[in-house]
Amino acid sequence: MSTGIDGMDSWKTRPPYSIHNAEEGFKTRYQGSCHCGKVTYQLSREKPLAAKYCHCTTCQTLHGAPFQWAAIFHKEDINFSNGHHDLSWYESSEKTTEHKLPCKVSCSYCRAPIMDEGRNMILLFPALIKFQSKEEIKNFEPTCHMFYPQRVIDIADGKPKWTGLNDASDLVEDSPPELKKRKLDEQLEN
């Protein structure tokens, strides 16, 4: 658990876990939940700051899937409407269940992954959102693939495919040609 001057439960009073009240003007645009429904949340931002597919082996292992679809939000963009006391944490580098950033956040009952909490942002999993239209889903369209060399399946979708974190790594061979040329030109200028 988070410790410090506020004590072991200090996480409850800080974003993303603090509950927004009506006076704050939190406008709910989306709602989501874990599989069992004990943890429910609302999102206020129309579009995530970014959306990506991650193919790293940690995501593959922890999600039991070939890759993960993640959407990045500010911590203040989420409001837990139920069950924020029913969350569990996992910090993968030290393999601890303490609330230590960055960490994986899941429902403590059904174990569905809810989000990854970083120091400044959260990576939310859009598959948990109850989208009302195809237009809403388009707001969460991933722009790229990260850690693509670690993939277990090939995806020919025309999106940029990075060897690590996007822009901070190299594009792989089946990325769009114009992006590969631009990245090469940037490297030559430096």
Buried (B, 14 or more C-beta within 10 A) or exposed (E): EBEEEEEEEBBBEEBBBBEBEEEEEBEEBBBBBBEEEBBBBBBBBEBBEBBBBBBBEBBBEBBEEEBBBBBBBBBBBBBBBEBBEBBBBBBBEEEEBEBBEBBBBBBBBBEBBBBBBEEEBBBBBBBBBEBEEEEBEEBBEBEBBBBBEBBEEEBEEEBBBBBBEBEEBBBBEBBEEEBBEEBEEEEEEE
